[in-house]
């Protein structure tokens, strides 16, 4: 099978640059002082360069998931309707998933305000991609519609994230915006399937959904009654790994999509 290495090149470059910059930022304190950002995710801060080791290094799951997406995206055959028409989108999602890793680790490794902003920004980017990609296909638009929806999603999250009032369950308004975009994507994907004219491997969607719902349950439980601050096994680290699984299988669902041929008369 012929394969393009372009998606893997860009995803690999994203991994090398972002992880390299993170390592330098942690070493030289570029992200600023420890202000306790992310301290509410159970793991006790260590007296070391990496403040929360488990919650930091578990983010390698996103890097691996993004590289796997890039490897699959390099296949030359038809990989689905919108992805086939706009092949660059598969590379974009691979790079975004890769970036989730070091961006999230920036917060957990430093507990800095800047690290926290990077963490949230990476979440906004991925959720906006999911909602925009679903919206583009639901309204049968092109790359311009996708770009408008994507930028709109990021702006929406940033604006909502300015609201500093603590919320139940999700804690932070930015988390609520992130979740709302993902729910929007799930609803639109369901509507697309019910409208007909397309087929996809539903098992991929169910794995993606089950992974993130399980991750969310663990995310909440280990903030309170399942929290063990000094354990090597952290619930928030499991959240990272399960979210990486969800991102990978969401992409595989997108890539499995096929449009039914239009009848000729």
C-alpha positions in Angstrom: 0.0 0.0 0.0 1.4 3.4 -1.0 1.7 5.7 1.9 2.4 9.5 2.3 4.7 10.4 5.2 3.6 14.0 5.2 1.1 13.7 8.1 3.6 11.8 10.2 6.3 14.5 9.4 4.1 17.3 10.6 2.9 15.4 13.6 6.4 14.3 14.5 7.7 17.9 14.1 4.9 19.1 16.4 5.9 16.5 19.0 9.6 17.3 18.8 9.2 21.1 18.9 6.4 21.3 21.5 8.0 18.6 23.8 11.4 20.2 23.4 10.1 23.7 24.3 8.3 22.3 27.3 11.4 20.6 28.6 13.3 23.9 28.3 10.5 25.9 29.8 10.4 23.5 32.8 14.1 23.6 33.2 14.5 27.4 33.0 11.2 28.4 34.5 9.9 30.2 31.4 6.3 29.5 32.3 6.5 31.4 35.6 6.1 30.6 39.3 4.2 27.8 40.8 0.7 29.3 41.7 -0.9 25.9 42.4 -2.7 25.7 39.0 -3.9 22.1 38.7 -3.3 21.3 42.4 -7.0 20.4 42.7 -6.3 17.2 40.7 -5.2 15.2 43.7 -1.5 14.5 43.1 0.7 16.1 45.7 3.3 18.5 44.3 6.9 17.2 44.4 9.9 19.2 45.4 11.4 18.7 41.9 11.4 20.2 38.4 8.2 18.3 37.6 5.7 19.1 40.2 3.2 16.4 39.4 5.0 13.4 37.8 2.1 11.1 37.2 -0.2 13.8 35.8 2.6 15.2 33.7 4.1 12.1 32.1 0.7 10.4 31.4 0.3 13.0 28.7 2.6 11.0 26.5 -0.6 9.2 25.6 -1.7 12.1 23.6 1.6 12.3 21.7 1.4 8.6 20.9 -2.3 8.9 19.8 -1.5 11.8 17.6 1.4 10.0 15.9 -0.8 6.9 15.3 -3.5 9.2 13.8 -0.8 10.7 11.5 0.4 7.2 10.5 -3.1 6.1 9.6 -3.7 9.4 7.8 -0.8 8.7 5.4 -2.7 5.9 3.7 -3.2 6.7 0.0 -6.6 5.1 -0.4 -10.0 6.8 0.0 -10.4 7.3 3.8 -13.8 8.9 3.9 -15.9 11.7 2.5 -14.7 15.0 4.2 -11.3 13.6 5.0 -10.8 12.5 1.4 -11.9 15.9 0.1 -9.8 17.8 2.6 -6.9 15.5 3.4 -5.1 18.2 5.4 -7.7 18.0 8.1 -6.4 14.5 9.1 -3.0 16.0 9.5 -4.4 18.9 11.5 -6.2 16.6 14.0 -3.1 14.6 14.4 -1.0 17.7 15.3 -3.7 19.0 17.6 -3.9 15.7 19.5 -0.1 15.6 19.8 -0.1 19.2 21.1 -2.5 18.2 23.8 0.2 16.2 25.5 2.9 18.9 26.2 0.3 21.6 26.7 -1.4 19.6 29.4 1.9 18.6 30.9 2.9 22.3 31.1 0.3 22.8 33.8 1.0 19.7 35.8 4.7 20.0 35.6 4.9 23.6 36.7 1.5 24.4 38.3 2.0 27.9 36.7 -0.7 30.2 35.4 0.8 30.1 31.9 0.9 26.3 32.0 -2.8 26.3 32.9 -3.6 28.6 30.0 -1.7 26.2 27.6 -3.7 23.3 29.0 -7.0 24.9 28.4 -6.1 26.3 25.0 -5.2 22.8 23.7 -8.5 21.5 25.0 -10.3 24.3 23.2 -8.5 23.5 20.0 -9.5 19.9 20.0 -13.1 20.4 21.0 -13.5 23.1 18.4 -12.1 20.8 15.7 -14.6 18.1 16.6 -17.6 20.5 16.6 -16.4 22.3 13.4 -15.8 19.0 11.5 -19.3 17.8 12.5 -20.9 21.1 11.6 -19.1 21.2 8.2 -20.5 17.8 7.3 -24.0 18.4 8.7 -24.4 21.6 6.7 -22.6 20.0 3.8 -20.1 22.9 3.6 -16.5 23.2 2.7 -13.2 24.1 4.3 -14.3 27.8 4.7 -17.3 26.7 6.8 -15.0 24.5 8.9 -12.5 27.3 9.5 -15.3 29.7 10.5 -16.8 27.2 12.9 -13.4 26.2 14.3 -12.4 29.8 15.0 -15.8 30.5 16.4 -15.5 27.6 18.8 -12.1 28.7 20.1 -13.3 32.3 20.6 -16.4 31.0 22.3 -14.3 28.9 24.8 -11.9 31.8 25.5 -14.8 34.1 26.2 -16.6 31.7 28.4 -13.3 30.9 30.2 -13.0 34.5 31.3 -15.9 33.9 33.8 -14.1 32.9 37.0 -17.0 31.6 39.1 -16.5 28.0 40.2 -19.0 25.6 38.8 -20.3 22.3 40.2 -18.9 19.1 38.7 -16.8 20.7 36.0 -15.2 23.3 38.3 -14.3 25.9 35.7 -16.3 27.7 33.0 -13.7 26.8 30.4 -14.3 23.1 31.1 -18.0 23.7 30.6 -17.4 25.3 27.2 -15.1 22.4 26.3 -17.7 19.9 27.2 -20.5 21.8 25.4 -18.5 21.7 22.2 -18.0 17.9 22.5 -21.7 17.4 23.2 -22.5 19.5 20.2 -20.2 17.3 18.1 -21.8 14.1 19.4 -25.3 15.4 18.6 -24.3 16.4 15.1 -22.6 13.1 14.4 -25.8 11.4 15.5 -27.9 13.6 13.2 -25.6 12.9 10.3 -26.0 9.1 10.8 -29.8 9.4 11.1 -30.0 11.6 7.9 -28.6 8.7 5.9 -26.4 8.7 2.9 -23.2 7.9 4.9 -21.9 4.9 6.6 -19.1 4.5 9.2 -17.8 2.0 11.7 -20.0 2.6 14.7 -17.8 0.6 17.0 -15.1 3.4 16.7 -17.6 6.0 17.9 -18.8 3.9 20.8 -15.2 3.3 22.0 -14.5 7.0 21.7 -17.6 7.9 23.6 -17.2 5.2 26.3 -13.6 6.2 26.8 -14.2 9.8 27.5 -17.3 9.2 29.7 -15.3 6.7 31.8 -12.5 9.2 31.9 -14.9 12.0 33.1 -16.2 9.7 35.8 -12.7 8.9 37.1 -11.7 12.6 36.8 -14.5 13.5 39.2 -14.1 10.6 41.6 -10.4 11.0 42.1 -10.7 14.7 42.9 -12.5 13.7 46.1 -13.2 10.3 47.6 -10.8 8.3 45.5 -7.9 10.8 45.9 -4.6 9.5 47.2 -2.1 12.4 46.7 1.0 10.3 47.1 0.0 7.3 45.0 1.9 6.6 41.8 -1.4 5.8 40.2 -3.4 9.0 39.8 -7.0 9.2 38.5 -6.2 12.3 36.5 -3.4 10.5 34.8 -5.9 7.8 33.8 -8.1 10.6 32.5 -5.3 11.7 30.2 -4.8 8.2 28.9 -8.4 7.5 28.3 -8.9 10.8 26.6 -6.0 9.9 24.3 -7.8 6.7 23.4 -11.0 8.6 22.8 -9.3 11.0 20.5 -7.7 8.2 18.5 -10.9 6.3 18.0 -12.9 9.5 17.2 -10.4 10.0 14.3 -10.8 6.4 13.2 -14.6 6.9 13.1 -14.1 10.0 10.9 -11.7 8.1 8.7 -14.1 5.1 8.3 -16.9 7.3 6.9 -18.1 6.5 3.4 -20.6 8.4 1.4 -23.2 6.4 -0.5 -22.8 6.9 -4.3 -25.4 9.2 -5.9 -27.8 7.2 -8.2 -27.4 8.1 -11.9 -30.6 8.4 -14.0 
